[in-house]
Amino acid sequence: MQNKNLLRRLKHRDESALGELIKQYSAYVMTIIRNVGRNVLSESDAEELTSDVFIALWNHADNLSDGSLKAYLGVTARNMAISRLRQVIAEHSDRYRYLCRRDLIIVK
């Protein structure tokens, strides 16, 4: 019920609702990013991506349904972390080549 109210407020561009959601879900989002990052992404990468996830939530709040908030945050965190992981691996391919083979990470 509380998430439904927070999402409704977020859709009405209530910044305090975003702040409450950040408090409630930032650890969840950060955990997903760290798990995907596999000790390749830095702590500053994880913090930046966590912020980016909540910016995306703010920008796409109108498209979310009541029951999809946590799923949206999880999927967005995972996808952003994978994209950043690919970027880091591509930039340092000599150092992380083993990740590409072992975990089948596709680097474009």
MIMARDO-221578 format. One record per atom (N, C-alpha, C): residue number from 1; x, y, z. Coordinates in pm, whole numbers, plus 50000, padded with zeros to 5 digits. Layout:
// MIMARDO-221578
NUM|X|Y|Z;
...
This chain:
// MIMARDO-221578
1|50082|49881|50000;
1|50000|50000|50000;
1|50086|50126|50000;
2|50193|50123|50080;
2|50280|50240|50087;
2|50349|50265|49952;
3|50394|50158|49886;
3|50457|50174|49755;
3|50360|50231|49653;
4|50235|50189|49662;
4|50134|50240|49570;
4|50118|50391|49587;
5|50116|50436|49712;
5|50105|50578|49742;
5|50231|50653|49696;
6|50347|50595|49722;
6|50473|50659|49680;
6|50479|50671|49528;
7|50437|50566|49458;
7|50439|50570|49312;
7|50341|50674|49259;
8|50225|50684|49321;
8|50128|50787|49281;
8|50187|50926|49299;
9|50252|50947|49414;
9|50316|51077|49440;
9|50431|51102|49342;
10|50505|50998|49310;
10|50616|51012|49215;
10|50563|51052|49078;
11|50453|50994|49037;
11|50392|51030|48909;
11|50347|51175|48906;
12|50319|51231|49023;
12|50283|51372|49034;
12|50405|51460|49061;
13|50524|51402|49041;
13|50652|51473|49053;
13|50679|51525|49193;
14|50645|51445|49292;
14|50673|51477|49431;
14|50815|51429|49464;
15|50907|51523|49480;
15|51047|51488|49505;
15|51067|51416|49638;
16|50982|51444|49736;
16|50995|51374|49865;
16|50962|51226|49849;
17|50873|51192|49756;
17|50843|51050|49730;
17|50966|50981|49672;
18|51036|51050|49584;
18|51159|50993|49530;
18|51260|50971|49643;
19|51273|51067|49731;
19|51364|51053|49844;
19|51330|50932|49930;
20|51203|50911|49955;
20|51159|50795|50034;
20|51190|50664|49962;
21|51170|50662|49832;
21|51200|50541|49755;
21|51350|50514|49753;
22|51430|50618|49746;
22|51575|50600|49750;
22|51615|50539|49884;
23|51561|50591|49994;
23|51591|50534|50126;
23|51550|50388|50135;
24|51434|50359|50079;
24|51378|50224|50091;
24|51450|50123|50001;
25|51492|50163|49881;
25|51542|50067|49783;
25|51688|50084|49743;
26|51760|50181|49794;
26|51897|50201|49747;
26|51987|50081|49779;
27|51970|50020|49896;
27|52052|49902|49930;
27|52021|49786|49835;
28|51895|49767|49802;
28|51854|49663|49708;
28|51917|49685|49570;
29|51908|49808|49521;
29|51964|49842|49390;
29|52116|49825|49392;
30|52182|49874|49497;
30|52327|49863|49508;
30|52372|49718|49512;
31|52298|49633|49581;
31|52332|49491|49589;
31|52328|49426|49451;
32|52227|49457|49374;
32|52218|49402|49239;
32|52337|49448|49155;
33|52368|49575|49162;
33|52478|49630|49083;
33|52611|49567|49125;
34|52634|49553|49253;
34|52758|49489|49301;
34|52766|49344|49258;
35|52655|49272|49263;
35|52656|49131|49220;
35|52687|49118|49072;
36|52630|49204|48992;
36|52657|49201|48848;
36|52800|49245|48821;
37|52848|49342|48899;
37|52981|49398|48879;
37|53096|49305|48906;
38|53074|49201|48983;
38|53174|49096|49006;
38|53312|49150|49042;
39|53319|49246|49125;
39|53447|49304|49166;
39|53523|49370|49052;
40|53457|49394|48941;
40|53517|49467|48829;
40|53478|49614|48840;
41|53352|49639|48870;
41|53306|49776|48883;
41|53354|49833|49016;
42|53396|49958|49013;
42|53442|50024|49135;
42|53324|50065|49221;
43|53354|50103|49343;
43|53249|50151|49432;
43|53186|50278|49377;
44|53268|50363|49315;
44|53212|50485|49257;
44|53124|50453|49136;
45|53159|50349|49059;
45|53071|50303|48951;
45|52936|50259|49009;
46|52941|50180|49116;
46|52818|50129|49177;
46|52732|50243|49231;
47|52794|50341|49293;
47|52719|50456|49344;
47|52658|50538|49231;
48|52735|50559|49126;
48|52684|50635|49011;
48|52568|50562|48944;
49|52583|50432|48926;
49|52476|50354|48864;
49|52350|50353|48951;
50|52369|50347|49083;
50|52253|50352|49173;
50|52177|50483|49153;
51|52250|50592|49145;
51|52186|50722|49118;
51|52115|50720|48984;
52|52180|50662|48883;
52|52121|50657|48750;
52|51991|50577|48748;
53|51985|50471|48828;
53|51862|50390|48836;
53|51747|50476|48889;
54|51773|50556|48990;
54|51666|50639|49047;
54|51631|50757|48957;
55|51726|50804|48879;
55|51695|50906|48778;
55|51602|50845|48672;
56|51634|50721|48631;
56|51547|50652|48534;
56|51408|50631|48592;
57|51401|50597|48720;
57|51270|50581|48785;
57|51191|50712|48778;
58|51256|50821|48809;
58|51192|50953|48804;
58|51143|50983|48663;
59|51227|50954|48563;
59|51194|50986|48425;
59|51086|50896|48365;
60|51071|50775|48418;
60|50976|50680|48362;
60|50862|50644|48457;
61|50843|50722|48560;
61|50741|50691|48660;
61|50601|50677|48600;
62|50572|50755|48499;
62|50439|50750|48439;
62|50409|50616|48372;
63|50512|50542|48337;
63|50494|50415|48267;
63|50483|50295|48361;
64|50499|50317|48491;
64|50500|50207|48586;
64|50360|50179|48639;
65|50333|50050|48660;
65|50207|50012|48725;
65|50236|49991|48874;
66|50132|49979|48951;
66|50146|49973|49096;
66|50234|49859|49146;
67|50224|49743|49086;
67|50298|49627|49135;
67|50435|49609|49075;
68|50479|49701|48992;
68|50602|49677|48917;
68|50722|49758|48966;
69|50711|49829|49076;
69|50817|49918|49120;
69|50947|49845|49150;
70|50942|49745|49236;
70|51064|49672|49273;
70|51122|49598|49153;
71|51036|49541|49071;
71|51083|49472|48951;
71|51151|49570|48856;
72|51092|49687|48839;
72|51152|49789|48754;
72|51290|49827|48804;
73|51302|49852|48933;
73|51430|49890|48991;
73|51534|49779|48972;
74|51493|49655|48994;
74|51585|49542|48980;
74|51633|49524|48837;
75|51542|49526|48743;
75|51578|49507|48602;
75|51662|49624|48552;
76|51625|49744|48590;
76|51701|49862|48548;
76|51842|49859|48606;
77|51855|49823|48733;
77|51987|49813|48796;
77|52072|49707|48726;
78|52013|49592|48699;
78|52087|49485|48631;
78|52132|49528|48492;
79|52042|49585|48415;
79|52077|49624|48279;
79|52182|49734|48275;
80|52171|49832|48363;
80|52270|49939|48367;
80|52407|49885|48411;
81|52406|49793|48507;
81|52532|49734|48554;
81|52597|49651|48444;
82|52519|49575|48369;
82|52574|49496|48259;
82|52633|49587|48153;
83|52563|49694|48121;
83|52616|49788|48021;
83|52748|49849|48067;
84|52753|49890|48193;
84|52877|49949|48246;
84|52987|49844|48252;
85|52955|49722|48289;
85|53052|49613|48294;
85|53110|49588|48156;
86|53027|49586|48055;
86|53075|49568|47918;
86|53170|49681|47878;
87|53135|49802|47917;
87|53218|49918|47885;
87|53355|49906|47952;
88|53358|49871|48079;
88|53484|49857|48152;
88|53569|49746|48092;
89|53505|49634|48061;
89|53579|49522|48002;
89|53636|49560|47866;
90|53559|49631|47785;
90|53607|49673|47654;
90|53725|49769|47667;
91|53719|49859|47766;
91|53827|49955|47787;
91|53954|49889|47838;
92|53938|49778|47909;
92|54052|49708|47970;
92|54049|49561|47928;
93|54036|49537|47800;
93|54017|49400|47752;
93|54133|49308|47788;
94|54254|49362|47795;
94|54367|49277|47830;
94|54356|49227|47975;
95|54304|49309|48063;
95|54293|49273|48204;
95|54175|49180|48231;
96|54066|49197|48157;
96|53944|49123|48186;
96|53905|49023|48078;
97|53997|48986|47994;
97|53967|48892|47885;
97|53908|48762|47938;
98|53957|48715|48053;
98|53907|48590|48110;
98|53757|48596|48141;
99|53705|48713|48176;
99|53563|48726|48204;
99|53480|48702|48079;
100|53529|48747|47966;
100|53456|48731|47842;
100|53440|48583|47808;
101|53542|48505|47834;
101|53534|48361|47803;
101|53457|48285|47910;
102|53490|48311|48037;
102|53434|48234|48146;
102|53284|48257|48161;
103|53241|48382|48152;
103|53101|48413|48181;
103|53022|48453|48057;
104|53084|48443|47942;
104|53019|48473|47816;
104|52960|48613|47812;
105|53037|48708|47863;
105|52994|48847|47855;
105|53026|48896|47714;
106|52928|48945|47647;
106|52945|48992|47510;
106|52990|49137|47513;
107|53107|49163|47459;
107|53158|49298|47453;
107|53146|49345|47310;
108|53073|49454|47290;
108|53049|49504|47155;
108|53155|49605|47118;
